[in-house]
Amino acid sequence: MSHSELRLDAAAMHAAEPHPTQEAAPENGLRQAARRFARHRLAVLGLAVTVALALTAILAPWLMPHSPYAVTAQFSAPPSASHWLGTDQVGRDVLSRLIIAARVSLIVGFATVAIYVAFGTLVGLVSAYFGGWIDAAIMRLTDMFLAFPFMMVILVIVSAVGASLPTIIAVIALFSWPSVALLVRSNVLSLKAQDFVTAGRALGYGTPRLLFRHILPNTAGPIIVNATFGIASAILSEAGLSFLGMGVQPPTASWGNMLSEAQSLTVLTEQPWLWVPAGSMLLVTVLAINFVGDGLRDALDPKA
């Protein structure tokens, strides 16, 4: 074998060996986002608290020390060995009602956001992609909904239809979709001029495929962040309605109607166990979800 053939064989063997930089595949975008999220300590703490609350809501029947609807002869009793957080004004265990109320609050938060984010995303996609008179008509409708005084209109509708959990979810969702629609529309307006959309049209892709398989995934980050903050907002809206007596009705427990017992000065000053636990849970839940939203915003930021 000649020297030239030996050199060629050695070069071929060297080329066949895996290069150190080729062995490590490029990091997946989702993995990078998860790594950025993990560096946000408050977001990780908020996620842990949110997961713990969700598990509490799911396992509520097994975690409650008493039935949340059982009435005892101990009215407004302070915390004791039998009732760790005391009893309310009709003798029901506060801790049990606090636990079952977590289920109501999380159902309202997640169900409301699922409805209005899905609808708002669809409206924003259609408005921005088709443009023209369709965009103009949808934007005028959006402006009309944004012009309504949110809480006042909800109070009127709930008082006319009747207060119930499905009604509260539907009404809050009805007046929350415009913000998502505007967010999606602004992103799609910039995306539809990109080369990958033009190439898709040239290849004959249908509108649904372009919208849902190519454009929507590229605007999912802002939607997820908006939805996270929306959960906290929906929980606060339900608590406000229940506090005013227009939300979840007794005997069903919610943190809002538990707080409504603190409308007298006597309860505020002398019976803190009636309102401090519900107020604390509401505060912790909203803070935890907002911390998760902050972490997602930083993790999904394309400039991060």
C-alpha positions in Angstrom: 0.0 0.0 0.0 1.4 3.4 -1.0 1.9 6.3 1.3 -0.8 8.2 -0.4 -3.3 5.4 0.2 -2.3 5.2 3.8 -2.9 8.9 4.2 -6.3 8.6 2.6 -7.3 5.7 4.8 -6.3 7.6 7.9 -8.2 10.7 6.8 -11.3 8.5 6.2 -11.0 6.9 9.6 -10.6 10.4 11.3 -13.7 11.7 9.5 -15.7 8.6 10.5 -15.0 9.2 14.2 -17.7 11.3 16.0 -16.6 14.8 16.7 -17.1 15.9 20.3 -19.3 18.8 19.2 -21.4 16.5 17.1 -22.2 14.0 19.9 -24.2 16.5 21.9 -27.4 17.3 20.2 -28.5 21.0 20.3 -30.6 21.7 23.3 -34.3 21.5 22.8 -36.1 24.8 23.1 -38.4 23.4 25.8 -35.4 22.2 27.8 -33.8 25.6 27.6 -37.1 27.2 28.8 -37.3 24.7 31.7 -33.7 25.5 32.7 -34.4 29.3 32.7 -37.6 28.7 34.7 -35.6 26.6 37.3 -33.3 29.5 37.8 -36.3 31.6 38.9 -36.5 30.6 42.6 -39.8 32.4 43.3 -41.3 30.7 40.3 -40.2 27.3 41.4 -41.6 28.0 44.9 -44.8 29.2 43.4 -45.1 26.1 41.2 -44.6 23.9 44.3 -47.3 25.8 46.2 -49.7 25.6 43.2 -49.2 21.9 42.9 -49.7 21.4 46.6 -53.0 23.4 46.4 -54.1 21.3 43.4 -53.4 18.1 45.3 -55.2 19.4 48.3 -58.2 20.2 46.2 -58.2 16.7 44.6 -57.7 14.9 47.9 -60.0 17.2 49.9 -62.4 14.4 51.0 -59.6 12.5 52.6 -57.8 15.5 54.1 -60.8 17.2 55.8 -61.0 16.4 59.5 -64.7 17.0 59.5 -67.5 17.4 57.1 -67.5 21.0 55.9 -71.3 21.1 56.2 -71.7 19.5 59.6 -73.2 21.9 62.1 -72.1 21.6 65.8 -73.2 23.3 69.0 -69.8 25.2 69.1 -70.6 28.5 67.5 -67.6 30.7 66.6 -65.4 28.6 68.8 -61.7 29.5 68.8 -59.1 27.0 67.6 -58.9 23.9 69.7 -57.6 20.3 69.6 -60.9 19.1 67.9 -61.1 22.1 65.6 -57.7 23.3 64.7 -58.9 26.5 63.1 -62.0 26.9 65.2 -65.6 26.9 63.9 -67.7 29.5 62.1 -70.8 31.3 63.2 -73.0 28.3 62.6 -70.6 25.7 64.1 -68.9 24.3 61.0 -65.3 23.4 61.0 -63.2 26.2 59.5 -60.3 24.0 58.4 -62.6 21.6 56.5 -64.3 24.5 54.7 -60.9 26.0 53.9 -59.8 22.8 52.3 -62.9 22.2 50.2 -62.9 25.9 49.2 -59.6 25.4 47.5 -61.4 23.1 45.0 -63.9 25.8 44.2 -61.3 28.5 43.7 -59.1 26.3 41.4 -62.0 25.1 39.4 -63.1 28.7 38.8 -59.5 29.8 37.9 -58.6 27.0 35.5 -62.1 26.5 33.9 -62.5 30.2 33.2 -59.1 30.6 31.7 -59.5 27.4 29.6 -62.7 28.9 28.1 -61.7 32.4 27.4 -58.1 31.6 26.2 -59.4 29.1 23.7 -62.0 31.5 22.4 -59.7 34.6 22.4 -57.0 32.7 20.7 -59.3 31.6 17.9 -60.7 35.1 17.5 -57.2 36.7 17.4 -56.0 34.1 14.8 -58.9 34.7 12.5 -58.8 38.5 12.8 -55.1 38.9 12.1 -54.8 36.2 9.4 -57.7 37.3 7.2 -57.6 41.1 7.9 -59.8 43.5 6.0 -63.4 43.9 7.0 -63.2 40.7 9.2 -60.4 42.2 11.2 -62.2 45.5 11.5 -65.5 43.9 12.6 -63.8 41.7 15.2 -61.8 44.6 16.6 -64.9 46.8 17.0 -66.6 43.9 18.9 -63.5 43.6 21.1 -63.5 47.3 21.8 -67.1 47.1 22.8 -66.4 44.4 25.3 -63.4 46.3 26.7 -65.6 49.4 27.2 -67.9 47.6 29.6 -67.2 48.1 33.4 -66.1 44.6 34.2 -67.3 44.1 37.7 -70.5 46.1 37.4 -71.7 44.2 34.3 -70.9 40.8 36.0 -72.9 41.8 39.1 -75.9 42.8 36.9 -75.7 39.5 34.9 -75.3 37.3 38.0 -78.1 39.0 39.8 -80.4 38.5 36.8 -79.4 34.9 35.9 -78.7 33.7 39.4 -75.5 33.0 41.3 -74.0 29.5 40.7 -70.5 28.1 39.9 -71.2 27.6 36.1 -72.7 31.1 35.8 -69.7 32.7 37.5 -67.3 30.8 35.2 -69.2 31.7 32.1 -69.6 35.4 33.0 -66.0 35.9 33.9 -64.9 34.2 30.7 -67.3 36.2 28.7 -65.6 39.5 29.6 -62.0 38.2 29.7 -61.3 37.0 26.1 -60.6 40.4 24.5 -57.1 40.7 26.1 -56.1 37.3 24.7 -57.6 38.2 21.3 -55.6 41.4 21.1 -52.4 39.6 22.2 -52.7 36.9 19.6 -53.7 39.3 16.9 -50.6 41.5 17.4 -48.3 38.4 17.3 -50.0 36.9 14.2 -49.8 40.2 12.3 -46.0 40.0 12.6 -45.8 36.3 12.0 -47.9 36.1 8.8 -45.4 38.2 6.9 -42.6 35.7 7.8 -41.0 33.5 5.1 -42.3 30.2 6.6 -45.9 31.4 6.1 -45.2 32.5 2.5 -43.5 29.2 1.8 -46.5 27.3 3.3 -48.9 29.2 1.0 -46.7 28.4 -2.0 -46.8 24.7 -1.1 -50.5 24.8 -1.1 -51.1 24.4 2.7 -54.7 25.1 3.8 -55.6 27.9 6.1 -56.3 25.6 9.1 -52.9 23.9 8.7 -51.1 27.3 8.5 -53.0 28.7 11.5 -52.8 25.8 13.9 -49.7 23.9 12.9 -47.3 26.8 12.0 -48.5 30.1 13.3 -50.1 29.2 16.6 -47.1 27.3 18.0 -45.0 30.4 17.4 -47.3 32.5 19.6 -47.9 30.0 22.3 -45.4 31.5 24.8 -47.3 34.8 25.3 -50.6 33.0 25.5 -49.3 30.6 28.2 -48.0 33.6 30.3 -51.3 35.5 29.9 -53.3 32.4 30.9 -51.2 32.0 34.0 -51.9 35.5 35.2 -55.5 35.0 34.2 -56.0 32.1 36.6 -55.0 34.4 39.5 -57.3 37.1 38.2 -60.3 34.7 37.9 -59.8 33.5 41.5 -59.8 37.0 42.8 -62.9 37.9 40.7 -64.8 34.9 42.2 -63.6 35.8 45.7 -64.9 39.3 45.2 -68.3 38.2 43.9 -68.6 35.7 46.7 -67.7 38.4 49.3 -70.4 40.6 47.9 -72.9 37.7 48.1 -73.2 37.3 44.3 -70.8 34.4 43.9 -70.7 30.9 45.3 -73.7 30.6 47.7 -73.6 29.0 51.2 -73.5 26.3 52.3 -70.9 25.7 49.5 -67.6 27.0 50.8 -65.4 29.4 49.0 -62.7 31.7 50.3 -64.7 34.7 49.2 -67.9 33.8 51.2 -65.7 32.8 54.2 -64.3 36.3 54.1 -67.7 37.8 54.0 -68.2 36.8 57.6 -65.6 39.5 58.5 -67.9 42.4 57.7 -68.5 43.2 61.3 -66.0 44.9 63.5 -66.4 42.3 66.2 -65.3 39.5 63.9 -62.4 41.5 62.6 -61.0 42.3 66.0 -62.1 39.4 68.3 -62.6 36.4 66.0 -59.7 36.4 63.5 -59.9 32.6 62.9 -63.1 33.3 60.9 -61.3 35.4 58.2 -57.5 35.2 58.5 -57.2 31.6 57.2 -59.3 32.3 54.1 -57.6 35.6 53.4 -54.2 34.0 53.9 -55.0 31.2 51.5 -56.3 33.6 48.9 -53.1 35.7 49.2 -50.8 32.7 49.0 -52.6 31.2 46.0 -52.6 34.4 44.0 -49.0 35.2 44.8 -47.9 31.6 43.9 -49.7 31.7 40.6 -48.3 35.2 39.8 -44.7 34.0 40.6 -45.2 31.1 38.2 -46.4 33.6 35.6 -43.3 35.7 36.1 -41.1 32.6 35.7 -42.8 31.5 32.5 -42.5 35.0 31.1 -38.8 35.0 31.7 -38.4 31.4 30.5 -40.4 31.8 27.3 -38.9 35.2 26.4 -37.2 34.8 23.0 -34.7 37.5 24.0 -33.7 35.7 27.2 
